[in-house]
Amino acid sequence: MKYYRDLTEFESLRKAFNKAKLGNREKESVARFENNQIEAILYLQYLLRTGKYKTSEYYEFYVYEPKKRLVKTNSFKDKVAQQALCEEVVRPILKNVLIKDNYASQPKKGTHFGLERLQGFLRNYYFSRKAKMEKERRSEGKRPSEEDIKSYSTGYVLKCDIKKYFYNIQHKELKRMVRRYFHEQNVRWLINHIIDSDVDPGIPIGNQLSQWLALLFLNDMDHLIKERLGIKYYGRYMDDFYLIHEDKDYLKYCLGEIEEYLKGIGLELNQKTQIFPLRHGIDFLGFHTYLTESGKVVRKLRRGSKNRMKKKIRKYASMLEKGEITPDEVEKSYKSWKAHASHGDCYYLIKKMDQYYNQKIVKEKLNGAKIK
């Protein structure tokens, strides 16, 4: 299949333009491109098909939530090119390469899919241990004791996080992986050109292609953990991942194997990496999920998310007073947080936060209808 020809078709670039402009209509660069849409797409097509395409310089800025990160964003022309590349080439090729439990930046996956998988893993872990231990007791002619029942939920978690992941991805190693899965010369040329548009090591967090390449870069590690190490309960969201197993010593062995593999591709785990009892619960994707002795899985919003939202509400109150933000923008932001929180067991937390929002925003600043 001629992937490169497909991605440079006028219709592919037009669809890429329509997706890339979503949420960016007010930007001057988008307006210029849209005002001369046909000519702009034809010119981009010409650059790509003649090998004259070059990425523009990046615009750099920092984001501070949930932590300080340097983001590099590209020009709108480059966003269109990368949108076409990812939709027509990268996604179709990698969708059958990446494991199911690699959750980030993919259609029909994401944060809430990852949370549901973790919940399913914990339930499966509990009932598998229960069945195994009850079978052992029956073979001994005994009934499970109270201590046996409590131990169904015992086990250990290896929770890992990679040190400055995007900033430490080595171009040479990344290109080696690109060669393995992308066989067309023109496709490899374009991907490698975008990789080399930034300093080595590192890939820009703001690039759409970077998200896919970051998924691919740890794909061999995913297969190592699932297949060679035989870890059944494993999930990864970009550089944040966990392993669940009943044997603490085996997880220590797994940790050594993971560290050795990462060293070979120029990465290392950060100091947050640790092994701890399963009863402590797992911090993953903004929630603290834990398994009770009865086999129930409980999912609570992390305290940091609640505190950040309270801080935002206070900030919004000040911005409303100065006319720096509209009431609709404030309500949209708060409802987005509520939608996220609703994926956990957070009924009373949301109720309290509604009261706080109504007090700080509605009553004091808007004198309007309360949030529901």
C-alpha positions in Angstrom: 0.0 0.0 0.0 1.3 3.5 -0.9 0.8 5.2 2.4 2.8 8.3 1.4 0.8 8.9 -1.7 -2.4 8.6 0.3 -1.3 11.1 3.0 -0.4 13.7 0.3 -3.7 13.4 -1.6 -5.6 16.7 -1.7 -8.6 15.2 0.1 -6.4 13.7 2.9 -4.8 17.1 3.5 -8.2 18.9 3.4 -9.5 16.5 6.1 -6.4 17.1 8.1 -6.9 20.8 7.8 -10.5 20.6 9.1 -9.3 18.5 12.1 -6.3 20.7 12.9 -8.4 23.9 12.9 -10.8 22.6 15.6 -10.4 24.8 18.7 -8.0 27.1 16.8 -10.3 29.1 14.6 -9.5 32.4 16.3 -5.7 32.2 15.6 -4.4 34.4 12.8 -2.4 31.6 11.2 -5.5 29.4 11.0 -7.5 32.3 9.5 -4.8 32.9 6.8 -4.7 29.3 5.9 -8.5 29.1 5.7 -8.8 32.2 3.6 -6.5 30.6 1.0 -7.5 27.0 1.7 -7.2 25.5 -1.7 -3.9 27.2 -2.6 -2.4 26.5 0.9 -3.3 22.8 0.7 -2.0 22.5 -2.9 1.3 24.2 -1.8 1.7 21.9 1.2 1.0 18.9 -1.2 3.7 20.2 -3.5 6.2 20.5 -0.7 5.5 17.0 0.6 5.6 15.4 -2.8 8.8 17.0 -3.9 10.7 16.5 -0.7 11.0 20.2 -0.1 8.9 20.2 3.1 10.6 21.6 6.2 9.2 22.1 9.6 9.0 25.7 10.9 10.7 26.8 14.1 8.8 25.9 17.3 7.1 28.3 19.6 8.0 27.4 23.2 6.0 28.0 26.4 5.6 26.4 29.9 2.5 24.7 31.4 2.4 24.4 35.1 -0.4 21.8 35.8 -0.1 19.1 36.9 3.6 19.9 36.9 5.9 22.4 35.1 6.7 21.2 31.5 8.2 22.9 28.5 5.8 22.6 25.5 6.9 23.2 21.9 4.2 23.9 19.4 4.6 24.1 15.6 3.1 26.2 12.9 -0.4 25.6 11.6 1.0 24.3 8.3 3.0 21.7 10.3 -0.1 20.8 12.3 -1.9 20.0 9.1 1.0 17.9 7.7 1.3 15.9 11.0 -2.5 15.4 11.2 -2.4 13.8 7.7 0.6 11.8 8.6 -0.9 10.4 11.8 -4.3 9.7 10.4 -3.3 8.2 7.0 -0.1 6.4 8.0 0.9 6.2 11.7 -2.4 5.2 13.3 -3.3 2.5 10.7 0.2 0.9 11.0 0.6 1.1 14.8 -2.9 0.1 15.8 -2.0 -3.5 15.4 1.5 -3.1 16.9 0.7 -1.5 20.2 -0.7 -3.6 23.1 -4.3 -3.1 24.3 -3.1 -1.8 27.7 -1.2 1.1 26.2 -3.8 3.7 26.8 -2.7 7.2 25.7 -3.5 9.2 22.6 -5.5 6.5 20.7 -9.1 6.4 19.5 -11.4 4.4 21.8 -8.8 4.4 24.6 -7.6 7.2 26.9 -8.0 8.0 30.6 -11.3 6.4 31.3 -10.6 3.3 29.3 -7.4 2.9 31.4 -9.3 3.3 34.6 -11.9 0.7 33.6 -9.1 -1.8 32.7 -7.4 -1.3 36.1 -10.7 -1.9 37.8 -11.2 -5.0 35.8 -7.7 -6.2 36.6 -8.2 -5.8 40.4 -11.5 -7.7 40.3 -9.9 -10.4 38.2 -7.0 -10.6 40.6 -9.2 -11.0 43.6 -11.5 -13.7 42.2 -8.5 -15.6 40.7 -6.8 -15.7 44.0 -10.1 -16.7 45.7 -10.7 -19.6 43.3 -7.1 -20.8 43.6 -7.0 -20.7 47.5 -10.5 -22.3 47.8 -9.4 -25.1 45.5 -6.3 -25.7 47.7 -8.4 -25.8 50.9 -10.9 -28.2 49.3 -8.0 -30.5 48.3 -7.0 -30.5 52.0 -10.5 -31.2 53.1 -10.8 -27.7 54.8 -13.0 -24.7 54.5 -11.3 -21.2 54.0 -10.6 -19.5 57.3 -11.3 -15.8 58.0 -7.6 -15.1 57.4 -7.8 -16.9 54.0 -10.7 -14.7 52.9 -8.8 -11.5 53.9 -5.8 -12.6 51.9 -7.7 -12.9 48.6 -7.0 -9.2 48.1 -3.3 -9.2 49.2 -0.6 -8.7 46.7 2.0 -6.1 45.5 2.3 -3.3 43.0 5.3 -2.2 41.1 4.5 1.5 40.1 6.9 3.0 37.7 7.5 6.4 36.2 10.2 7.3 33.7 12.5 10.3 34.3 11.8 13.2 31.9 10.5 10.8 29.3 9.9 13.1 26.3 13.1 15.0 26.9 15.3 11.9 27.0 14.1 10.0 23.9 17.2 9.4 21.8 16.7 10.0 18.1 19.0 7.1 17.0 16.9 4.6 19.0 13.6 6.1 17.9 14.6 6.0 14.2 15.6 2.4 14.6 12.1 1.6 15.7 10.6 3.7 12.9 12.6 1.6 10.4 11.1 -1.5 11.8 7.5 -0.6 11.3 7.5 2.0 8.5 8.8 0.5 5.3 8.2 3.2 2.7 11.2 5.4 2.1 9.2 8.7 1.8 7.3 7.9 5.0 10.5 7.3 6.9 12.0 10.5 5.5 9.1 12.6 6.7 9.0 11.0 10.2 12.8 11.3 10.6 12.7 14.9 9.4 10.1 15.8 12.1 12.2 13.9 14.7 15.3 15.8 13.8 13.4 19.2 13.9 14.2 19.3 17.6 17.2 18.8 19.8 18.6 15.3 20.4 17.7 13.7 22.8 14.1 14.7 23.0 10.9 15.1 21.1 8.5 18.1 21.4 5.6 17.5 23.8 3.3 19.7 21.6 3.7 17.6 18.4 0.9 15.2 17.4 3.5 12.9 16.0 5.4 12.9 19.2 2.5 11.4 21.1 2.5 8.4 18.7 6.3 8.0 18.7 6.3 8.1 22.5 3.7 5.2 22.5 5.9 3.3 20.1 9.2 3.9 21.9 8.2 1.8 24.9 6.3 -0.8 22.9 9.2 -3.4 23.2 9.1 -2.9 27.0 5.3 -3.5 27.0 5.9 -6.9 25.2 8.8 -7.7 27.5 6.6 -7.2 30.6 3.5 -9.0 29.2 5.1 -11.8 27.3 8.6 -12.6 28.7 7.9 -11.6 32.3 4.4 -13.0 32.1 2.7 -10.1 33.9 -1.1 -10.4 33.4 -2.1 -7.2 35.2 -0.2 -4.4 33.5 -1.2 -1.0 32.2 0.7 2.0 30.8 -0.3 5.6 30.1 2.7 7.1 28.3 5.5 7.0 30.8 3.4 6.0 33.8 2.8 2.3 34.3 2.0 -0.4 36.9 2.5 -4.2 37.4 0.4 -6.2 39.8 1.6 -9.6 41.2 1.2 -11.7 44.3 4.9 -12.2 44.8 7.0 -9.2 45.9 10.3 -10.8 45.1 9.1 -11.5 41.5 8.3 -7.8 41.1 11.8 -6.9 42.4 13.1 -9.2 39.6 10.8 -7.5 37.1 12.1 -4.1 38.2 15.6 -5.1 37.5 14.7 -6.4 34.0 12.8 -3.2 33.2 15.7 -1.0 34.4 18.2 -3.0 32.3 16.0 -2.6 29.2 15.5 1.1 29.7 19.2 1.6 30.2 19.7 0.1 26.8 17.6 2.8 25.1 18.9 5.7 27.1 16.1 6.0 29.7 15.9 5.5 33.5 13.1 5.3 36.1 12.6 8.2 38.4 12.7 8.2 42.2 8.9 7.8 42.5 9.2 4.2 41.3 8.4 1.8 44.1 7.0 -1.6 45.2 4.2 -1.5 47.8 1.3 -3.6 49.1 -1.8 -3.7 46.9 -3.9 -2.7 49.9 -2.4 0.8 49.7 -4.2 1.3 46.3 -2.8 2.6 43.0 -2.4 6.2 42.0 -3.1 6.1 38.2 -4.7 8.6 35.8 -5.8 11.1 38.4 -7.5 8.6 40.7 -6.6 6.5 43.7 -8.0 3.0 43.0 -7.9 0.3 45.6 -9.1 -3.2 46.3 -11.0 -3.9 49.5 -10.9 -7.2 51.5 -14.4 -8.1 50.2 -13.3 -7.7 46.6 -14.9 -4.4 46.0 -12.9 -1.9 43.9 -13.1 1.8 45.0 -12.0 4.7 42.9 -11.4 8.1 44.6 -10.2 11.3 43.0 -6.7 12.2 44.0 -6.4 15.0 46.6 -4.3 17.1 44.3 -7.1 17.3 41.7 -9.5 18.6 44.3 -7.1 21.2 45.6 -6.2 22.4 42.1 -9.9 22.8 41.2 -10.5 24.9 44.4 -7.5 27.0 43.5 -8.9 27.5 40.0 -12.3 28.5 41.3 -10.6 31.2 43.5 -8.6 32.4 40.5 -11.7 32.4 38.3 -13.5 34.6 40.8 -10.7 37.2 40.6 -10.6 37.0 36.8 -14.4 37.5 36.6 -14.1 40.6 38.7 -11.5 42.0 36.3 -13.4 40.9 33.2 -10.6 38.6 32.1 -12.8 35.6 31.6 -16.5 35.0 30.8 -19.0 33.2 33.0 -19.5 30.6 30.2 -15.8 29.8 30.2 -15.8 29.4 34.0 -18.8 27.1 33.9 -17.4 25.0 31.0 -14.1 24.5 33.0 -15.9 23.5 36.2 -18.3 21.1 34.4 -15.3 19.5 32.7 -13.8 18.8 36.1 -17.1 17.4 37.4 -17.4 15.1 34.4 -13.9 13.7 35.2 -14.6 13.4 38.9 -17.9 11.5 38.1 -15.8 8.5 36.9 -14.9 7.9 40.5 -16.8 7.2 43.7 -17.0 10.9 44.4 -20.6 11.8 45.0 -20.0 13.6 48.3 -16.8 15.3 47.0 -18.7 16.7 44.0 -21.5 17.8 46.3 -19.1 19.7 48.5 -17.3 21.2 45.5 -20.6 22.4 44.0 -21.3 24.2 47.3 -17.8 25.8 47.1 -18.3 26.8 43.5 -21.8 28.3 44.2 -20.4 30.3 47.1 -17.3 31.6 45.4 -18.5 32.1 41.8 -22.3 32.2 41.6 -23.2 34.0 44.8 -20.4 36.4 44.9 -19.7 37.2 41.3 -22.5 36.1 39.0 -25.6 36.3 41.2 -27.0 33.7 38.9 -28.4 30.1 38.8 -26.5 27.6 40.9 -24.5 24.8 39.2 -26.3 21.5 39.0 
